[in-house]
Amino acid sequence: MIFYASLLFSADKPNPNQLGQIQSAIDLLRMRGFSREAFVLNHVASFRTTDNWLNAYVGHHDAYAATNFPFEVVTLYPEFFEAPVDDCERAAVLLHEARHLFGDGEDAALENTWKSKRQLGWTTEKYKQTRVWDATMRLTKAQFPYMFQCGGDGETDCF
């Protein structure tokens, strides 16, 4: 309990505006059929907006968010609030983090999010020009090249 409390108390809570953005993205997840993920984000996760001592010690690469499993602490970095163009993109980030809350590693969370993007409404047609889409597509393509070997050119997204 002391370890968990230290993670919470060593980082800042989201402000009311940020909480509204988080809740809107979670609501979108629920409406699009990700009720399990929405439940864990609403009722289990503790959101923070700055690194706790553990994240600061371990460090992280450029990220929109980070999750401390099994403590269910989700840190949402400024990019989470600035880079996504709407609630759908924030929901995609939270869908990824929800997979970490269930214990999935980075590869599994990335794969699950990419495969679920159409159900979420996060589609190539609408988002291919956004920063979040581009970053996620690049990471996914690097980790899972087989997901991009469809179409006549053999380089199209299969999902």
C-alpha positions in Angstrom: 0.0 0.0 0.0 2.9 2.4 0.8 4.4 1.7 -2.6 1.1 2.4 -4.4 0.5 5.5 -2.4 3.9 6.8 -3.2 3.2 6.4 -6.9 0.0 8.5 -6.5 1.4 11.2 -4.2 4.6 11.8 -6.2 2.6 12.8 -9.3 0.0 15.5 -10.2 -3.7 14.7 -10.7 -5.4 15.9 -13.9 -7.1 19.2 -13.7 -10.9 19.5 -14.3 -10.5 20.2 -18.1 -8.1 17.3 -18.5 -10.5 15.0 -16.5 -13.3 16.0 -19.0 -11.1 15.0 -21.9 -10.2 11.7 -20.3 -13.9 10.9 -19.5 -15.0 11.8 -23.0 -12.5 9.4 -24.5 -13.5 6.7 -22.1 -17.2 7.3 -22.9 -16.4 6.9 -26.6 -14.6 3.6 -25.9 -17.7 2.3 -24.1 -20.0 3.5 -26.9 -17.9 1.7 -29.5 -18.0 -1.7 -27.7 -15.0 -1.6 -25.5 -16.9 -1.9 -22.3 -14.3 -4.0 -20.4 -11.6 -1.4 -21.2 -13.9 1.5 -20.3 -14.7 -0.2 -17.0 -11.1 -0.6 -16.0 -10.2 2.9 -17.0 -13.2 4.3 -15.1 -13.1 2.2 -12.0 -9.6 0.9 -11.5 -7.1 3.3 -13.1 -5.7 6.3 -11.3 -4.7 9.0 -13.7 -1.8 11.4 -13.3 -0.3 14.0 -15.5 3.3 14.1 -14.4 5.8 11.3 -13.8 5.7 9.6 -10.4 9.1 8.8 -8.9 9.2 5.3 -10.5 8.6 6.7 -14.1 11.1 9.4 -13.4 13.7 6.8 -12.3 13.1 4.4 -15.1 12.6 7.0 -17.8 10.5 6.7 -20.9 10.8 7.4 -24.6 8.5 9.9 -26.2 5.0 8.8 -25.3 1.4 10.0 -24.9 1.0 7.9 -21.8 2.6 5.3 -19.5 1.0 2.7 -17.2 2.5 1.3 -14.0 1.2 -2.3 -13.9 0.0 -3.9 -11.6 -0.5 -0.6 -9.7 -3.0 0.7 -12.4 -1.5 4.2 -12.4 -1.8 5.8 -15.9 0.3 8.8 -16.6 -1.0 11.0 -19.4 1.7 13.3 -20.7 1.0 16.8 -22.2 1.1 15.2 -25.7 -2.0 13.2 -24.8 -3.9 16.4 -24.4 -2.2 18.3 -27.2 -1.5 15.9 -30.2 -4.8 14.0 -30.7 -7.2 15.9 -32.9 -10.3 14.6 -31.1 -11.8 12.2 -28.5 -11.4 9.2 -30.9 -7.6 9.6 -31.0 -7.5 10.1 -27.2 -9.6 6.9 -27.0 -7.1 5.0 -29.1 -4.3 6.0 -26.7 -6.5 5.0 -23.7 -7.4 1.7 -25.4 -3.6 1.0 -25.7 -3.1 1.9 -22.0 -6.1 -0.3 -21.0 -4.4 -3.3 -22.5 -1.4 -2.5 -20.1 -3.9 -2.3 -17.2 -4.9 -5.9 -18.1 -1.2 -6.9 -18.0 -0.4 -6.9 -21.8 3.1 -5.9 -22.8 3.9 -3.2 -25.3 3.7 -5.4 -28.4 0.3 -6.9 -27.4 -1.1 -3.5 -26.6 0.1 -2.1 -29.9 -1.2 -5.0 -31.9 -4.6 -5.0 -30.2 -5.1 -1.3 -30.6 -4.2 -1.4 -34.3 -6.5 -4.3 -35.0 -9.3 -2.6 -33.1 -9.0 0.8 -34.8 -12.0 0.3 -37.2 -14.3 -0.6 -34.4 -13.2 2.5 -32.6 -13.8 4.6 -35.6 -10.2 5.5 -35.9 -9.8 5.0 -39.7 -7.3 5.7 -42.4 -9.8 7.8 -44.3 -10.3 10.3 -41.4 -7.0 10.2 -39.5 -4.2 9.3 -41.9 -2.8 12.9 -41.7 -2.7 13.2 -37.9 0.4 13.0 -35.7 -1.1 10.3 -33.5 -2.1 8.1 -36.5 1.3 8.5 -38.1 3.3 7.7 -34.9 1.1 4.6 -34.2 1.2 3.4 -37.7 5.0 3.7 -37.8 5.4 1.8 -34.5 3.0 -0.9 -35.6 4.5 -1.3 -39.0 8.0 -1.7 -37.5 6.8 -4.3 -35.0 4.3 -6.1 -37.2 5.2 -5.8 -40.8 2.8 -8.6 -41.8 -0.1 -6.2 -41.0 0.9 -4.1 -43.9 1.4 -6.6 -46.7 -2.1 -6.4 -48.2 -3.5 -4.8 -51.3 -2.2 -4.8 -54.9 1.0 -3.1 -53.9 1.6 -5.6 -51.0 2.2 -2.6 -48.6 -1.4 -1.7 -47.6 -2.7 -1.9 -44.1 -4.5 -5.3 -43.7 -6.7 -4.1 -40.8 
